[in-house]
Amino acid sequence: MTQAPDTRRRTLLSCATSWRWAAFWLWFGLLVPALAHASLPDPDNGQMTVERALWVDPTGEASLEQALEQVYAPAPRIVARGYRADATWLRVTVPATPADNLWVTIQPLYLDDVQVFSRSWQPDGTRGPWTLRQEGDRHPFAGKELRTLLFSLRLDTSPTEPTVFYVRLRTTSTHAMYVSVRTSTSALDFEGQILLGLGLYLGVVLVLAWMSAVRFVITRDALWALNVLLQSGTALLAVFYVGVSAKYLLPEAPRGVDQAMSTVLCGHVFLSVLYYRKFAATFQASSWVVWAYTLVLLALPWQLWLIWNDQARPALALNSNLLLLASLLGMGANWFFRIEDVRLRWTVRCTYTAQTVYLVVFVLPLLGVGQMTLLHLYPALLVNLFASVMQHLVLARRDQLSLQATQRLEREMQAAQSELRAQQAQLSVTTSFVGMLLHELKNPLASVRLATLNLLRTAHQWSPDSIKRLGNIQAAVDGMDAVLDRCRQVDRLDSGAWTTAKVATDAAGLLADAMARSAAPARLRVEGPEQLAAHLDVQSFLTMVGNLLDNALGYSPPGSMVDVKLTAHAGGHGRPEHLVVTVRNAVGKAGLPDAKQVFDKYYRSEGAHLRTGSGLGLYLVKNLASLAGGGVDLQVEMQPLADASAGSVASASFVVFSLWLPCR
């Protein structure tokens, strides 16, 4: 049997939102690269022990001759000086060694301009003149001495004398530099290690991007779409970071590689902040958090302008500071996210905290604060991999919770529908019983009415007191009959069996008919046009007006007049062209009705129980008026009355019901 589209969607979403499936990628993303790294050759294997010394050229214009005359200070294994406009000179001394075919390797691979000054050994054991060789991503890859991913140069050494060479660095990126001397085999093994690690890295990131794309197709959630963009940007950044773009994509365009690398760095931070902005808004963070992320996003156009106008240094320095700022902001703001699930809440908090701690530890050396290690040379790769996996875990858990909530709602809805069907069946039975009961009650009432009428035909045989009692019986029967009629009408209305059909008619004539059918037509005083053309449902109109008249006659003082008024109004105040029937009567012994309850089902005021009634008349009026697109309201008026005997002025209360109905 073919599954319905909704069922297939829920099945796919259930598979896609499996927490165990996402946990597998956490294992794959973190453990597999670690195992692969452990199985590869040691990057330090085959290195020569060298002595490093440092001198800073504040002008950035010193020549080699000037640099040779300076006093050099001992330098750490990895130089870290932050984003600077000056030049860094490193003197490297290689002890005497019988090893041949040694290479100088320089990292990281995103440095702009690296100059290496060295001298070769002559056959007679003397040193030759200084020669300059250049590396860096501002020089074409095709012109490299050794076409490896690393910045690599051959080094001529002596078995009896130490060898000295100088490395000068100027770059728009951070002044972080690791210069080593290693055998060619070690250098090639290290490059193979980089390529294998990149393959594993890209495999994890691209598979996560593909899974995020599948989830977006299923859920249509913007967070998954942003996650796809962020994972794709992470993969692109890794390609530029390890020099693959320079070797394989743009070997003849060094300036393009340099600017593209800077653009990708800034763009990746932009995508990260955009993603976390949407993430914060999704989990209902405070508005100031969303606005703070928005302000960070506004820096990208300025950064791009700087990069493509050969001012990448301030753009990249700003990029590192923005990344640190956004991380600190997220670490504080995530504690105020509205996340009900405990597991998801603590996963988000731990993720933000871990990322922020990592960035503080790894970004500060890039800014020249603290010591740098080999991992600091490529700080974005590890944290981006961790962020990619954790983002997937968090969104997968959120989708899982959403799916569970949807399934729970569906079960509740199915249960509610079953209960509703049961109630409808019970109501149908009750309605049938009420209809049968009303019909059965009508028969004895008709018999009583007929017997009373027969007795009244022989009224000359009865005493006045007996005739009065017969009249009371007749009135009681009429009252009970009216109650039963209203019960039957309300039952039709509540069960949805009441049908309406508007026809062209004379509203004034219908009002006159309703007044003639009332219990005391002589007490009704009408005001209005003799004719009023309208489109109305005749039965509903007569029922509504009849109930208003019955209410006014029954609850006004005996013998008092009831004012009835018919008017037509043009459209306005949200109402179409309509007619208004106003029924106004003085307040009788029952007192004023409660304006808040007067239209409620079965409502009767305390003083109204002396009269036969059901509390359904005004309820019927209100609901029929709503069904017709109109309404009814109640007002109480106070009218002063002159008391001649006391010489004072009293007031009387009047109840005014206004029924309005569209007449077109």
C-alpha positions in Angstrom: 0.0 0.0 0.0 1.4 3.5 -0.9 2.0 5.8 2.0 0.2 9.1 2.1 2.4 12.2 1.6 2.0 13.3 5.3 2.9 9.8 6.5 6.0 9.7 4.3 7.0 13.1 5.5 6.6 12.1 9.2 8.6 8.9 8.5 11.5 10.9 6.9 11.4 13.5 9.6 11.5 10.8 12.2 14.6 9.2 10.6 16.2 12.6 10.1 15.6 13.8 13.7 17.0 10.6 15.3 19.2 11.7 18.2 21.2 8.4 17.9 21.8 9.2 14.2 23.1 12.6 15.0 25.3 11.2 17.9 26.9 8.9 15.3 28.1 11.9 13.4 29.5 13.4 16.6 31.5 10.2 17.0 32.5 10.1 13.3 33.4 13.8 13.3 35.6 13.9 16.3 36.9 10.3 16.9 37.7 9.3 13.3 40.0 12.3 12.6 41.7 11.7 16.0 42.4 8.1 15.2 43.6 9.0 11.7 45.9 11.6 13.2 47.3 9.1 15.6 48.1 6.7 12.7 49.9 9.3 10.6 53.7 10.1 10.9 54.7 12.5 13.6 55.0 16.0 12.0 58.1 16.6 14.1 59.8 13.4 13.0 62.7 14.3 10.8 63.1 17.8 12.0 66.5 19.4 12.8 67.1 21.1 16.1 67.7 24.8 15.2 68.3 28.0 17.1 65.9 30.9 16.4 66.4 34.6 17.1 64.1 37.6 16.4 64.4 41.2 15.4 61.5 43.5 14.6 61.9 46.1 11.9 59.5 48.9 12.9 59.7 50.6 9.5 59.3 47.5 7.5 61.8 48.8 5.0 65.1 47.5 6.3 67.4 45.8 3.8 69.3 42.6 4.4 72.5 44.5 5.2 70.8 46.5 7.8 69.2 43.4 9.3 72.6 41.7 9.5 73.9 44.5 11.8 71.0 44.2 14.3 71.0 42.5 17.7 68.6 39.5 17.7 66.8 38.3 20.8 66.0 34.6 21.4 62.7 33.6 19.8 60.2 31.0 20.6 59.6 28.0 18.4 56.5 29.7 16.9 56.6 33.5 16.6 53.2 35.2 17.4 53.1 39.0 17.2 49.4 39.8 16.2 48.2 42.0 13.4 51.1 44.4 12.7 52.3 46.6 9.8 56.0 46.2 10.5 58.3 43.4 9.4 59.5 40.4 11.4 63.0 39.1 10.9 63.9 35.6 12.1 67.5 34.3 12.2 67.7 30.6 12.1 70.9 28.7 12.9 71.3 25.1 11.8 74.0 23.2 13.5 76.6 21.3 11.4 75.0 18.1 10.0 76.0 15.4 7.6 72.4 15.2 6.4 71.7 16.4 2.9 68.6 17.3 1.0 67.2 19.4 3.8 64.2 21.6 3.3 63.1 24.8 5.0 59.4 24.7 5.7 57.4 27.7 6.7 53.8 27.8 8.2 51.0 28.8 8.1 50.0 28.8 4.5 48.1 32.1 4.5 51.1 34.4 5.0 51.4 37.0 2.3 55.2 37.7 1.7 58.0 35.6 3.1 61.5 36.3 2.0 64.3 33.8 2.8 67.9 34.9 2.6 70.5 32.2 2.5 74.0 31.3 1.2 75.2 28.2 -0.4 78.5 26.4 0.4 81.2 26.5 -2.2 83.3 23.5 -3.1 86.3 25.1 -1.3 84.3 25.3 1.9 83.5 29.0 1.8 80.1 30.6 1.7 78.6 32.1 -1.5 76.7 35.4 -1.7 73.3 35.9 -0.2 70.4 34.9 -2.4 66.8 35.8 -2.0 64.0 33.4 -2.5 60.3 34.3 -1.9 57.3 32.4 -0.7 53.7 33.4 0.4 50.3 33.5 -1.1 51.2 36.8 -2.9 53.5 34.9 -5.2 52.3 32.5 -7.9 52.3 28.9 -7.0 53.5 28.0 -10.4 56.8 29.9 -9.7 57.6 28.0 -6.4 60.9 26.3 -6.1 59.2 23.2 -4.6 55.6 22.8 -5.6 54.3 21.5 -2.3 51.4 22.8 -0.1 53.9 23.9 2.5 56.2 26.9 1.8 59.3 24.8 1.2 62.8 25.6 0.0 66.0 23.6 -0.3 68.7 24.3 2.2 72.4 23.8 1.6 74.2 22.8 4.9 77.7 21.9 6.0 78.9 18.8 8.0 81.5 21.0 9.8 80.1 24.5 10.1 76.7 25.8 11.3 74.4 27.3 8.6 72.6 30.6 9.1 69.7 31.9 7.1 67.2 34.8 7.6 63.4 34.9 7.1 61.6 38.2 6.7 57.8 38.3 7.1 55.4 41.0 6.1 51.7 40.0 5.9 48.2 41.5 6.3 47.3 38.4 8.4 48.6 37.8 11.9 52.4 37.7 12.3 52.4 34.0 13.3 55.2 32.0 11.8 56.7 28.6 12.3 60.0 28.0 10.5 61.5 24.5 10.6 64.2 22.5 8.9 63.4 18.9 8.1 64.3 16.2 5.6 62.5 16.1 2.3 60.9 12.8 3.3 59.6 14.4 6.5 58.3 17.4 4.6 56.5 15.3 2.0 55.0 13.0 4.7 53.8 16.1 6.6 52.1 17.3 3.4 50.5 13.9 2.9 49.2 14.2 6.5 47.7 17.5 5.8 45.9 16.3 2.6 44.6 13.2 4.4 43.4 15.3 7.3 41.8 17.7 4.9 40.0 14.8 3.2 38.6 13.5 6.4 37.7 17.0 7.5 35.9 17.8 4.3 34.2 14.4 4.3 32.6 15.1 7.7 31.6 18.7 6.9 30.2 17.9 3.5 28.2 14.9 4.7 26.8 17.2 7.5 26.0 19.8 4.9 24.2 17.2 2.8 22.2 15.9 5.8 21.3 19.5 6.7 20.1 20.0 3.1 17.9 16.9 3.4 16.5 18.2 6.7 15.7 21.6 5.1 13.8 19.9 2.2 11.8 17.9 4.8 11.2 20.7 7.4 11.5 23.9 5.3 13.2 25.4 8.4 15.4 28.4 7.7 17.9 27.3 10.4 18.7 24.2 8.4 19.2 26.3 5.2 21.6 28.6 7.1 23.4 25.5 8.4 23.9 24.3 4.8 25.5 27.7 3.9 27.7 27.7 7.0 28.9 24.1 6.5 29.7 24.9 2.8 31.6 28.0 4.0 33.5 25.9 6.5 34.5 23.5 3.7 35.6 26.3 1.5 37.6 27.9 4.3 39.5 24.7 4.9 40.4 24.4 1.2 41.9 27.9 1.4 43.5 27.4 4.8 45.7 24.5 3.8 46.8 26.0 0.4 44.8 23.7 -1.9 43.2 26.7 -3.7 46.6 28.2 -4.5 48.0 24.9 -5.8 45.0 23.6 -7.8 42.6 26.5 -8.4 44.6 29.7 -8.9 48.2 28.8 -9.4 48.9 31.8 -11.6 46.8 34.4 -9.7 48.4 35.1 -6.3 46.7 38.4 -5.6 43.3 36.7 -6.2 44.2 33.9 -3.8 45.2 36.4 -1.1 42.1 38.5 -1.5 39.8 35.4 -1.8 41.3 34.0 1.4 40.6 37.2 3.3 37.1 37.4 1.8 36.4 33.8 2.8 37.6 34.4 6.4 35.4 37.4 6.8 32.5 35.8 5.0 32.6 32.7 7.2 32.4 34.8 10.4 29.5 36.6 8.8 27.7 33.3 8.1 28.4 32.2 11.6 26.9 35.3 13.2 23.9 35.2 10.8 23.3 31.6 11.8 23.5 32.3 15.6 21.3 35.4 15.2 18.6 33.2 13.7 19.3 30.6 16.3 18.8 33.2 19.1 15.6 34.5 17.6 14.3 30.9 17.2 14.8 30.2 20.9 13.2 33.5 21.8 16.3 35.3 23.1 16.0 38.9 24.3 15.7 41.4 21.6 19.0 43.1 22.5 20.8 39.9 21.7 19.3 39.8 18.2 20.2 43.4 17.7 23.7 42.9 18.9 24.2 40.1 16.4 22.7 42.4 13.7 25.3 45.1 14.5 28.1 42.6 14.1 26.7 41.6 10.6 26.9 45.2 9.5 30.7 45.1 9.5 31.0 42.8 6.5 30.5 45.5 3.7 33.3 47.6 5.4 35.6 44.6 5.6 35.0 43.7 2.0 35.8 47.2 0.9 39.0 47.2 2.8 40.1 43.8 1.4 39.5 44.7 -2.2 41.3 48.0 -1.8 44.5 46.3 -0.5 43.8 47.0 3.2 43.2 43.5 4.4 45.1 43.9 7.7 42.5 46.1 9.5 39.7 44.0 8.0 41.2 40.7 9.3 42.0 42.3 12.7 38.4 43.4 13.0 37.3 39.9 11.9 39.1 38.3 14.8 37.8 40.8 17.3 34.2 40.4 16.0 34.5 36.6 16.3 35.6 36.9 19.9 32.9 39.5 20.6 30.2 37.3 19.1 31.4 34.3 21.0 31.4 36.1 24.3 27.9 37.5 23.5 26.6 34.0 22.7 28.1 32.4 25.8 26.2 34.9 28.0 23.0 35.2 26.0 22.3 31.4 25.7 21.6 31.2 29.4 18.4 33.2 28.7 17.2 31.1 25.7 13.7 29.6 26.2 14.5 25.9 25.9 12.2 23.6 27.9 14.0 20.3 27.2 16.8 19.9 29.7 19.1 17.8 27.4 18.8 20.4 24.6 19.2 23.3 27.0 22.5 22.0 28.5 23.8 20.9 25.1 23.4 24.5 23.8 25.0 25.9 26.9 28.0 23.5 26.8 28.4 24.1 23.1 28.5 27.9 23.4 30.8 27.7 26.4 33.2 25.2 24.7 33.4 27.4 21.6 34.0 30.5 23.5 36.7 29.0 25.7 38.4 27.6 22.6 38.2 30.9 20.8 39.6 32.8 23.8 42.5 30.4 24.0 43.2 30.3 20.3 42.3 33.7 19.1 44.2 35.7 21.7 47.6 34.5 20.4 46.6 35.6 16.9 46.2 39.0 18.4 49.6 38.8 20.0 48.6 37.8 23.5 50.1 34.6 24.9 52.1 31.8 23.4 51.2 30.0 20.2 51.3 26.3 19.5 51.0 24.3 16.2 47.3 24.1 16.6 47.1 27.9 16.8 48.4 28.1 13.2 45.0 26.8 11.9 42.6 27.8 14.7 39.4 27.9 12.7 39.6 24.3 11.5 39.1 22.5 14.8 36.5 24.8 16.2 34.6 24.9 13.0 34.5 21.1 12.9 33.3 21.0 16.5 30.7 23.7 15.8 29.5 21.8 12.7 28.9 18.6 14.6 27.3 20.3 17.6 25.0 22.5 15.5 23.8 19.3 13.8 23.2 17.7 17.2 21.3 20.7 18.6 19.0 21.1 15.5 18.4 17.3 15.3 17.4 17.3 19.0 15.1 20.3 18.4 13.5 18.6 15.4 13.1 15.4 17.4 11.2 17.3 20.1 9.1 19.1 17.5 8.2 15.8 15.9 7.3 14.3 19.3 5.2 17.4 20.1 3.4 17.1 16.7 2.7 13.4 17.2 1.4 14.1 20.7 -0.9 16.8 19.3 -2.1 14.4 16.6 -2.9 11.8 19.2 -4.7 14.4 21.3 -6.6 15.6 18.3 -7.6 12.1 17.4 -8.8 11.5 20.9 -10.7 14.8 20.9 -12.2 13.9 17.5 -13.3 10.5 18.9 -14.8 12.2 22.0 -16.5 14.8 19.8 -18.0 12.0 17.6 -19.2 10.3 20.8 -20.7 13.5 22.1 -22.4 14.2 18.7 -23.9 10.7 18.7 -25.1 11.3 22.3 -26.4 14.7 21.3 -28.2 13.1 18.3 -29.9 10.6 20.7 -30.7 13.4 23.1 -32.1 15.6 20.3 -34.3 12.8 19.1 -35.5 12.2 22.6 -36.2 15.9 23.2 -38.0 16.1 19.9 -40.1 13.1 20.8 -40.8 14.5 24.2 -41.8 17.9 22.9 -44.1 16.2 20.4 -45.7 14.1 23.1 -46.2 17.1 25.4 -48.0 19.0 22.6 -50.7 16.4 22.5 -52.0 16.7 26.1 -51.6 20.4 25.9 -53.8 20.5 22.8 -56.4 18.4 24.6 -56.4 20.8 27.6 -56.7 23.8 25.3 -59.6 22.2 23.4 -61.4 21.2 26.6 -60.9 24.8 28.0 -62.3 26.3 24.8 -65.3 24.0 25.0 -66.0 25.0 28.5 -65.6 28.7 27.6 -68.3 28.3 24.9 -70.8 27.6 27.8 -69.6 30.5 29.8 -73.1 31.6 30.6 -73.4 28.5 32.8 -70.4 29.4 34.9 -69.8 31.9 37.6 -67.4 34.8 37.0 -64.8 33.2 39.3 -64.9 29.9 37.3 -64.6 31.8 34.0 -61.5 33.6 35.4 -60.0 30.3 36.3 -60.7 28.9 32.9 -58.9 31.9 31.4 -55.9 31.3 33.6 -55.8 27.7 32.5 -55.9 28.9 28.9 -53.1 31.4 29.5 -51.0 28.7 31.2 -51.4 26.3 28.4 -50.4 29.0 25.9 -47.4 29.8 28.0 -46.3 26.2 28.2 -46.9 25.8 24.5 -44.7 28.9 23.8 -42.0 27.4 26.0 -42.1 24.1 24.1 -41.9 26.0 20.8 -38.8 27.9 22.0 -37.2 24.7 23.2 -37.8 23.1 19.8 -36.4 26.2 18.0 -33.3 26.3 20.2 -32.7 22.6 19.6 -32.9 23.2 15.8 -30.5 26.1 16.1 -27.9 24.4 18.4 -27.9 21.2 16.3 -27.3 23.2 13.1 -30.7 22.2 11.6 -31.9 25.8 11.4 -31.8 26.9 7.8 -32.2 30.4 6.4 -33.3 31.7 3.0 -33.5 35.4 2.4 -36.3 36.7 0.1 -37.4 40.2 -0.9 -40.2 41.2 1.5 -41.8 44.1 3.3 -40.2 44.5 6.7 -43.0 46.8 7.9 -45.6 44.3 7.0 -43.7 41.4 8.8 -43.5 43.6 11.9 -47.2 44.3 11.7 -47.9 40.5 11.5 -45.6 39.8 14.5 -47.4 42.5 16.5 -50.8 41.0 15.6 -49.7 37.6 16.7 -48.6 38.9 20.1 -50.4 38.2 23.3 -51.6 41.8 23.7 -51.6 43.7 20.4 -53.5 46.6 22.0 -50.6 47.4 24.2 -48.2 47.8 21.3 -47.5 51.3 19.9 -45.6 51.3 16.6 -43.6 54.0 14.8 -42.0 53.6 11.4 -42.6 53.6 7.7 -45.7 51.9 6.2 -43.5 49.9 3.9 -39.8 49.0 4.0 -38.3 46.8 1.3 -35.7 44.4 2.6 -34.1 41.0 2.0 -34.8 38.9 5.1 -35.4 35.4 6.2 -39.1 35.6 7.1 -39.2 32.9 9.7 -36.1 34.1 11.6 -37.4 37.7 11.5 -40.8 36.7 12.9 -39.2 34.5 15.6 -36.8 37.3 16.7 -39.4 40.1 16.8 -42.0 37.8 18.4 -39.6 36.9 21.3 -38.7 40.6 21.8 -42.4 41.5 21.9 -43.3 38.6 24.2 -40.4 39.6 26.6 -41.6 43.2 26.6 -45.3 42.4 27.2 -44.5 39.8 29.9 -42.1 41.8 32.0 -43.6 45.3 31.8 -46.2 46.6 34.2 -49.7 45.3 33.4 -51.6 47.6 31.1 -48.5 49.7 30.2 -47.7 50.5 26.6 -44.7 49.0 24.7 -43.1 51.2 22.0 -42.0 49.5 18.8 -40.0 51.4 16.3 -38.7 50.4 12.8 -36.0 52.4 11.1 -33.6 51.9 8.1 -30.0 53.0 8.2 -27.2 53.4 5.7 -24.0 51.4 6.1 -21.4 52.7 8.5 -19.4 51.8 11.7 -18.6 48.4 10.3 -22.2 47.6 9.5 -23.8 47.2 6.0 -27.0 48.8 5.1 -29.4 47.6 7.8 -32.8 48.0 9.5 -33.3 48.4 13.2 -36.3 47.2 15.3 -36.4 48.8 18.7 -38.7 47.5 21.5 -39.0 49.7 24.6 -40.9 48.9 27.7 -41.1 50.1 31.3 -39.6 47.8 34.0 -42.1 45.6 35.8 -42.0 43.6 39.0 -39.2 41.4 37.7 -36.8 44.3 37.8 -33.9 45.1 35.5 -32.2 42.2 33.7 -28.4 41.6 34.1 -26.9 43.1 31.0 -24.0 40.7 31.1 -26.3 37.6 31.2 -29.5 38.6 29.6 -28.6 36.9 26.3 -27.2 33.7 28.0 -29.0 30.4 27.6 -31.6 29.7 30.4 -31.0 33.1 32.1 -33.9 34.5 34.0 -33.8 37.3 36.6 -34.8 36.6 40.2 -38.1 38.3 39.8 -39.0 36.6 36.6 -39.8 33.2 38.0 -43.3 34.2 38.8 -44.1 34.0 35.1 -43.9 30.9 32.9 -40.7 31.0 30.8 -37.6 29.1 29.6 -34.9 31.7 29.5 -34.4 30.9 25.8 -36.2 33.7 24.1 -33.4 36.3 24.1 -30.8 33.6 23.6 -32.6 32.7 20.4 -32.8 36.3 19.3 -29.1 36.9 19.7 -28.0 33.7 17.9 -30.5 34.1 15.1 -29.3 37.7 14.7 -25.7 36.6 14.5 -26.6 33.9 12.0 -28.2 36.6 9.8 -25.1 38.8 10.1 -26.7 41.3 12.6 -26.9 41.7 16.3 -29.0 42.8 19.3 -28.1 44.9 22.3 -29.7 46.1 25.5 -29.9 49.6 27.0 -31.5 51.0 30.1 -33.1 54.4 30.0 -34.2 56.6 32.9 -37.2 58.9 32.3 -38.3 61.5 34.8 -42.0 61.4 36.0 -43.9 64.2 37.6 -45.5 63.3 41.0 -48.2 65.9 41.4 -49.3 64.7 44.9 -45.9 65.0 46.4 -44.8 67.9 44.3 -41.5 66.2 43.5 -40.0 64.6 40.4 -39.4 60.7 40.3 -38.0 58.6 37.5 -39.0 55.4 35.8 -36.7 52.8 34.2 -37.2 51.6 30.7 -35.6 48.6 29.0 -34.7 49.1 25.3 -33.8 46.1 23.0 -32.4 47.1 19.6 -32.2 44.4 16.9 -30.3 45.3 13.7 -30.2 43.1 10.6 -28.7 43.6 7.1 -31.4 44.3 4.7 -29.5 43.9 1.4 
